[in-house]
Each structure stands twice: as structure tokens, then as C-alpha cells.
Amino acid sequence: MEKAKSEKQARAVPLAHGAAELPAVIIDEYSSKLRGKNGFLGDDANKTTFSLKVDELRKLLPAHGKDPLNKTPAKDISRKKINALLRGDDVEAAAVIMGAIEGFAQDFAGVIEKFLKTRIWSKTEKIVIGGGFRQGRAGELAIARTQLLLTAADLDVKLLPIAHHPDEAGLIGAVHLMPDWMLNGHEAILAVDIGGTNVRAGIVEFGKGKSLNLDETHVVESILWRHADDEPSRTATISRLASMLDELIGKAKSARLGLAPLIGIGCPGVVEADGSIVRGGQNLPGGNWESDHFNLPFELKKAIPHIGGHDTFIMMHNDAVLQGLSQLPQVKDVSRWAVLTIGTGLGNAHFTNRVVKEK
């Protein structure tokens, strides 16, 4: 009886963009601007810092030797190529990548240790590691090595490489922005992940008919637009995104999928309750997304006012928060946990579960 009561209370949350209270968790903080040795702490461990370490190490190879990376800057080398170098016969190339992994892991462990020394992160039990860097072999090895360093330093925290593909995690997390009563009777929602390079939109399925099982949430269809290649205006970005969502609405209808009139959005930065972005949107395409005269949920609702004959409802939050929320089934047994997303920067968010499943 008490458990049912606590779960009911956990879902009686206000509906607001960037909310601190969500159905399953309290968001203790996100987009922390903790300072590190290179400026913000996130500048000490991201894809750029890994690339710099690769370039530094290749300079140590004998001057007469062949550059194993063919003089290509590390930032321009694909994950596939990095994976091939790690597994290939060129031991010098593999040594450069392994050395960069070790250096990155040392820095990453230092970043995590600084987070754990703060009041909010002090009792963190698990940290989800997401972002594009996690997807490659180098990222996986760096995370594993970081775990060993943290254990050696007697820090009792477990690192969890994000369970879903990082490209899908941000979409899946959008479901957890919505209270159950908005999902009941439906099978899927639309979700959007907006970044500095890509915009991804997808159909996220969470149940069949009357069965609501958020532990099995998954992406059934998605569309990717690499806007960095087109350099669109802000207005053109909204128009293209609306077109992507219209296409997905059509696909859901053709598949006879019970689509709720809901759109969940993840984007960089700090999101206010009214849907405005107040900090961190500088890399978004085609204009000032932090302007007092621009509101993404409002503009998108104008473009897509109805879904399935019902008024469209939109919820928006920080993209690292959404990646973290995708991992909820794997962190139900702890109270305090966090997410770090390794990409162009280092996204971060810290959570407290509202209901903890008995171990």
C-alpha cells in the first residue's frame, strides 16, 4: 500500500520544460560549470582532448618513421579507423591510440573525482557514460580503464556504459519526461535530439495497446539530418525538423502504431520552464537560440499543431538529461546516480530516484 502511494506521488509532478521533478527522478543538477585545469571541468575530458593526446603522442615517434595516421589530424579520423588501428598489425599506431586512451582515462578519472567531491555528487552510486565517444572501441577501453583507476583510488562508484546506442539514447529518454497518464492508451511518442552537428527525430515505442512497459522502450524509426553540411538558418532548421516529424507521423499511421500527441525534445544548454534556452545553445544551427524572442517548443507547435486529431504537447529538456533517463531500467536499484556524455563537450546531470527498487 505504501509503495503504491509513493509511486503515485512520484508521478504527481508539474509539467514544465527543463523540470527538476520528473515522474521517476529528481534532477539535482545538470550542465554543471565546475572549473577544471583547462577552464570548465568538461574541457578536461571530451573528444577534443582525446584527439589532442593522439596528436601529441604521434610526435614522439622516430622522425624517420612513417606517420601511422598518414598526417591526418586525429579529430578527422573516424571511429572505424581508430578501431582498425587498435586491432591492426601496425604496433606503433596501436601504441599511439593506447597511449591516448590511457592519458584520457587518467584525466577522466580526475574529472569524476572532482565531481564526486561536490556536495551533490558526493554519494553517487552509479555514473552512466554516454555520448558518441562511448560508442567506439577506444571509448569502451577508456571507460573500462577509468573504472580501474577509480577503484584503485578507493572511490566506490560504478561506471555504466550507456545501454542503448548513444544516437538513440537521447530519443528514448524523452519518454521519461512524460507522466504515465499522458502515455496510457498509446504505444509511442515522437522524440527529437538537436545537436551542434546533427538533428535526429524518431518514433519511440514504449508499449503495446494497454500495456505500458517503459523498461522496453526502443526506437522503431528515425531520421537523421546532418545540418552542419547545410549550414541552415534557424528558421530553416525548424522547417526541416517539422518536415521530418510529419514524415514520422505518416510512418506511424501506416504502421498502425498508437502515436500519442506528444513530442519530447533534447537539446544542449539550460532549459527554462517556458522552453527558452538561457545558456549552452551557442553551437545550435543558424542563429541565436538563446534569444528572448525565440522559443523552440512554441515554434515547433505552430508547425505541428495536431497529432492524430489531438493538440500537440511538447516537453523539452537538456540532452544529457535525456541520455541519462534512457538508462533508468539499469539504475532502479540505487538512490543517487549521474550521467556524463562524452562528445564535443562533456554533458553532465545528477539524479535522485524517487522510488528505489529493492536489491
C-alpha positions as CSV (number, residue, x, y, z in Angstrom):
1,M,0.0,0.0,0.0
2,E,2.8,2.4,1.0
3,K,4.8,1.5,-2.2
4,A,1.7,2.2,-4.4
5,K,1.2,5.5,-2.6
6,S,4.8,6.6,-3.1
7,E,4.7,5.7,-6.8
8,K,1.5,7.7,-7.2
9,Q,3.1,10.7,-5.5
10,A,6.2,10.3,-7.7
11,R,4.1,10.8,-10.8
12,A,2.2,13.9,-9.4
13,V,4.7,16.3,-10.9
14,P,4.3,19.7,-12.5
15,L,4.6,19.8,-16.3
16,A,7.3,22.2,-17.3
17,H,10.2,22.3,-19.7
18,G,13.6,21.7,-18.0
19,A,11.8,20.5,-14.9
20,A,13.8,19.4,-11.8
21,E,10.9,17.0,-10.9
22,L,10.1,14.2,-13.3
23,P,7.9,11.1,-12.8
24,A,10.8,8.8,-11.8
25,V,13.6,11.1,-10.7
26,I,14.6,14.4,-9.1
27,I,17.2,16.2,-11.2
28,D,19.6,17.5,-8.6
29,E,21.6,19.5,-11.2
30,Y,22.7,19.5,-14.9
31,S,25.1,21.4,-17.1
32,S,27.3,22.0,-14.1
33,K,30.0,24.6,-14.7
34,L,32.5,23.2,-12.2
35,R,36.0,24.5,-13.0
36,G,38.9,22.3,-14.1
37,K,42.5,22.7,-15.1
38,N,41.6,23.8,-18.6
39,G,38.6,26.0,-17.8
40,F,35.3,24.3,-17.3
41,L,35.7,20.8,-15.9
42,G,34.2,19.3,-19.1
43,D,37.1,20.7,-21.1
44,D,39.4,18.2,-19.4
45,A,37.7,15.1,-20.9
46,N,35.9,15.1,-24.2
47,K,36.5,14.0,-27.8
48,T,38.7,17.0,-28.5
49,T,41.1,16.2,-25.5
50,F,41.4,12.6,-26.7
51,S,42.3,13.8,-30.3
52,L,44.9,16.2,-28.9
53,K,46.5,13.3,-26.9
54,V,46.7,11.2,-30.1
55,D,48.4,14.1,-32.0
56,E,50.8,14.7,-29.1
57,L,51.9,11.1,-29.0
58,R,52.4,10.7,-32.7
59,K,55.0,13.5,-32.5
60,L,57.1,11.2,-30.3
61,L,57.6,8.6,-33.0
62,P,61.0,8.5,-34.6
63,A,61.5,11.3,-37.1
64,H,62.4,8.9,-39.9
65,G,59.3,6.7,-39.2
66,K,56.1,6.8,-41.2
67,D,53.2,8.6,-39.5
68,P,50.7,5.7,-38.7
69,L,47.9,8.2,-39.2
70,N,49.1,9.5,-42.6
71,K,49.3,13.0,-41.3
72,T,45.5,13.2,-40.8
73,P,44.6,15.3,-37.8
74,A,43.2,13.0,-35.1
75,K,39.9,14.9,-34.9
76,D,39.3,14.0,-38.6
77,I,39.8,10.2,-38.1
78,S,36.7,8.1,-37.9
79,R,35.8,5.8,-35.1
80,K,36.0,2.9,-37.6
81,K,39.6,3.9,-38.4
82,I,40.6,4.2,-34.8
83,N,39.1,0.7,-34.2
84,A,41.1,-0.7,-37.1
85,L,44.3,0.8,-35.7
86,L,43.7,-0.8,-32.3
87,R,43.2,-4.2,-33.9
88,G,45.7,-3.9,-36.8
89,D,49.3,-5.1,-37.3
90,D,50.9,-1.6,-37.0
91,V,52.0,-1.8,-33.4
92,E,53.2,1.8,-33.4
93,A,49.8,3.1,-34.5
94,A,48.1,0.9,-31.9
95,A,50.6,2.1,-29.2
96,V,49.7,5.8,-30.1
97,I,46.0,5.0,-29.7
98,M,46.5,3.0,-26.5
99,G,48.6,5.8,-25.0
100,A,45.9,8.3,-25.8
101,I,43.4,6.1,-24.1
102,E,45.5,5.8,-21.0
103,G,46.0,9.6,-20.9
104,F,42.3,10.2,-21.4
105,A,41.4,7.7,-18.7
106,Q,43.7,9.4,-16.2
107,D,42.1,12.8,-17.0
108,F,38.6,11.4,-17.0
109,A,39.1,9.7,-13.6
110,G,40.3,13.1,-12.3
111,V,37.2,14.8,-13.6
112,I,34.9,12.2,-12.0
113,E,36.8,12.5,-8.7
114,K,36.3,16.3,-8.7
115,F,32.6,15.8,-9.4
116,L,32.4,13.3,-6.5
117,K,33.9,15.8,-4.1
118,T,31.0,18.2,-4.6
119,R,28.0,18.1,-2.2
120,I,25.5,17.0,-4.9
121,W,27.7,14.2,-6.3
122,S,29.2,13.0,-3.0
123,K,27.1,9.9,-2.6
124,T,26.7,8.9,-6.2
125,E,26.5,5.1,-6.7
126,K,26.5,4.8,-10.5
127,I,27.5,7.0,-13.4
128,V,26.1,6.4,-16.8
129,I,28.6,7.1,-19.6
130,G,27.1,8.2,-22.9
131,G,27.9,10.4,-25.9
132,G,29.4,9.5,-29.2
133,F,32.9,8.7,-27.8
134,R,31.4,5.8,-25.8
135,Q,30.4,4.0,-29.0
136,G,33.9,3.4,-30.4
137,R,36.3,0.8,-29.1
138,A,38.7,3.5,-27.8
139,G,35.8,4.9,-25.8
140,E,34.9,1.5,-24.3
141,L,38.5,0.9,-23.3
142,A,38.8,4.4,-21.9
143,I,35.7,3.8,-19.7
144,A,37.0,0.4,-18.5
145,R,40.4,1.9,-17.7
146,T,38.8,4.8,-15.9
147,Q,36.8,2.4,-13.7
148,L,40.0,0.6,-12.7
149,L,41.6,3.9,-11.7
150,L,38.6,4.9,-9.7
151,T,38.6,1.6,-7.9
152,A,42.3,1.9,-7.2
153,A,41.6,5.3,-5.6
154,D,39.0,3.6,-3.3
155,L,36.1,5.5,-5.0
156,D,33.1,3.3,-4.6
157,V,31.2,4.2,-7.8
158,K,30.3,2.1,-10.8
159,L,30.6,3.3,-14.4
160,L,27.9,2.1,-16.8
161,P,28.5,2.4,-20.5
162,I,25.1,3.5,-21.8
163,A,23.0,0.5,-22.8
164,H,21.5,2.0,-25.9
165,H,23.3,3.3,-28.9
166,P,24.1,7.0,-28.0
167,D,22.3,8.2,-31.1
168,E,19.1,6.5,-29.8
169,A,19.5,7.1,-26.1
170,G,18.5,10.8,-26.3
171,L,15.3,9.9,-28.1
172,I,14.4,7.0,-25.7
173,G,15.0,9.3,-22.7
174,A,12.2,11.6,-23.9
175,V,9.5,9.1,-22.9
176,H,10.6,9.6,-19.3
177,L,9.7,13.3,-19.4
178,M,6.1,12.4,-19.6
179,P,3.8,11.3,-16.7
180,D,2.2,7.9,-17.1
181,W,-1.3,9.4,-17.5
182,M,-0.2,11.1,-20.8
183,L,1.2,7.8,-22.1
184,N,-1.6,5.5,-21.1
185,G,-3.6,4.2,-24.1
186,H,-0.8,4.9,-26.5
187,E,2.1,3.0,-27.9
188,A,4.7,5.6,-28.9
189,I,5.7,9.2,-29.0
190,L,7.8,11.4,-31.2
191,A,11.2,12.4,-30.0
192,V,13.9,14.9,-31.2
193,D,17.6,15.2,-30.4
194,I,19.1,18.5,-31.5
195,G,22.9,18.9,-31.5
196,G,25.6,21.1,-33.0
197,T,26.2,18.8,-35.9
198,N,23.0,16.7,-36.3
199,V,19.3,16.7,-35.8
200,R,17.7,13.3,-35.2
201,A,14.0,12.7,-34.9
202,G,12.4,9.3,-34.2
203,I,9.4,7.3,-33.2
204,V,9.9,5.8,-29.7
205,E,7.7,2.8,-28.8
206,F,7.0,2.0,-25.1
207,G,4.1,-0.4,-25.1
208,K,1.5,-2.3,-27.0
209,G,-2.2,-1.5,-26.5
210,K,-2.9,-1.1,-22.8
211,S,0.5,-2.5,-21.8
212,L,2.8,0.3,-20.5
213,N,6.4,-1.0,-20.0
214,L,9.0,1.8,-20.1
215,D,11.7,-0.8,-19.5
216,E,11.3,-2.0,-23.1
217,T,11.3,1.5,-24.7
218,H,13.0,1.5,-28.1
219,V,13.3,3.5,-31.3
220,V,11.3,1.9,-34.1
221,E,12.1,4.6,-36.8
222,S,14.4,7.6,-37.0
223,I,15.5,10.2,-39.4
224,L,19.0,11.9,-39.3
225,W,19.8,15.2,-40.8
226,R,23.5,16.4,-40.7
227,H,22.7,20.1,-40.6
228,A,26.4,21.0,-40.3
229,D,26.7,20.2,-44.0
230,D,23.9,22.6,-45.0
231,E,24.5,25.5,-42.6
232,P,20.8,26.3,-42.4
233,S,19.2,29.4,-40.8
234,R,17.3,28.9,-37.5
235,T,14.0,29.2,-39.4
236,A,15.1,26.7,-42.0
237,T,16.1,24.3,-39.2
238,I,12.7,24.4,-37.6
239,S,11.1,23.9,-41.0
240,R,13.2,20.9,-41.8
241,L,12.6,19.4,-38.4
242,A,8.8,19.8,-38.8
243,S,9.1,18.1,-42.2
244,M,11.0,15.2,-40.5
245,L,8.3,14.9,-37.8
246,D,5.5,15.0,-40.4
247,E,7.2,12.1,-42.2
248,L,7.4,10.1,-39.0
249,I,3.7,10.8,-38.2
250,G,2.9,9.3,-41.6
251,K,5.1,6.2,-40.9
252,A,3.4,5.7,-37.5
253,K,0.0,5.9,-39.2
254,S,1.0,3.4,-41.9
255,A,2.3,1.0,-39.2
256,R,-1.0,1.5,-37.2
257,L,1.1,2.5,-34.2
258,G,-0.8,4.3,-31.5
259,L,1.1,7.6,-31.5
260,A,0.5,9.9,-28.6
261,P,0.2,13.6,-29.4
262,L,3.5,14.2,-27.6
263,I,6.9,15.4,-28.7
264,G,9.9,15.1,-26.4
265,I,13.0,17.3,-27.3
266,G,16.5,17.1,-26.0
267,C,19.0,20.0,-26.8
268,P,22.2,21.4,-25.4
269,G,22.0,24.0,-22.7
270,V,20.0,25.1,-19.7
271,V,16.2,25.0,-20.4
272,E,13.8,27.3,-18.6
273,A,10.3,26.3,-17.6
274,D,8.9,28.3,-20.6
275,G,11.0,26.4,-23.0
276,S,13.6,29.1,-23.6
277,I,17.4,28.3,-23.6
278,V,19.4,30.5,-21.4
279,R,22.9,29.0,-21.7
280,G,24.7,26.5,-23.8
281,G,22.9,26.8,-27.1
282,Q,25.8,28.5,-28.9
283,N,26.5,25.5,-31.2
284,L,23.0,25.1,-32.5
285,P,22.4,25.9,-36.1
286,G,21.6,29.2,-37.8
287,G,21.1,31.9,-35.2
288,N,20.7,32.8,-31.6
289,W,18.7,30.0,-29.9
290,E,19.1,31.9,-26.6
291,S,17.2,35.0,-27.9
292,D,14.4,36.4,-25.8
293,H,12.3,36.4,-29.0
294,F,12.8,32.7,-29.8
295,N,11.1,29.7,-28.2
296,L,11.7,26.3,-29.8
297,P,8.6,24.4,-28.3
298,F,6.4,27.3,-29.3
299,E,7.7,27.4,-32.9
300,L,7.5,23.7,-33.3
301,K,3.9,23.6,-32.0
302,K,3.0,26.2,-34.6
303,A,4.5,24.0,-37.3
304,I,2.8,20.8,-36.0
305,P,-0.3,21.9,-34.0
306,H,-2.0,18.5,-34.1
307,I,-1.1,14.8,-34.0
308,G,-3.8,12.3,-34.7
309,G,-6.5,14.9,-34.3
310,H,-5.3,16.0,-30.8
311,D,-3.5,19.1,-29.8
312,T,0.3,18.6,-29.8
313,F,2.0,18.7,-26.4
314,I,5.8,19.3,-26.2
315,M,8.3,18.7,-23.4
316,M,11.9,19.8,-23.7
317,H,15.0,19.2,-21.6
318,N,18.8,19.1,-21.7
319,D,20.2,16.4,-24.0
320,A,22.5,14.9,-21.3
321,V,19.5,14.6,-19.0
322,L,17.6,12.7,-21.7
323,Q,20.6,10.3,-22.3
324,G,20.6,9.6,-18.6
325,L,16.9,9.0,-18.5
326,S,17.2,6.3,-21.1
327,Q,19.2,4.3,-18.6
328,L,16.5,4.2,-15.9
329,P,15.9,0.5,-16.1
330,Q,19.6,-0.1,-15.2
331,V,19.7,2.2,-12.2
332,K,16.5,1.4,-10.4
333,D,18.4,-0.3,-7.5
334,V,20.3,2.8,-6.4
335,S,19.2,6.1,-5.0
336,R,21.8,8.6,-6.4
337,W,23.3,8.4,-9.9
338,A,24.5,10.5,-12.7
339,V,25.3,10.7,-16.4
340,L,28.4,12.0,-18.2
341,T,28.2,12.3,-22.0
342,I,31.5,12.4,-23.8
343,G,31.2,14.4,-27.1
344,T,32.3,17.8,-28.3
345,G,31.9,18.7,-24.7
346,L,31.2,16.8,-21.5
347,G,27.5,16.8,-20.7
348,N,26.5,16.1,-17.1
349,A,23.5,15.6,-14.9
350,H,22.8,14.2,-11.5
351,F,19.7,12.3,-10.4
352,T,17.9,11.0,-7.3
353,N,15.5,8.2,-7.9
354,R,12.0,8.9,-6.4
355,V,11.3,5.2,-5.9
356,V,14.2,2.7,-5.3
357,K,13.6,-0.9,-6.3
358,E,14.8,-3.3,-3.5
359,K,18.1,-5.1,-4.4
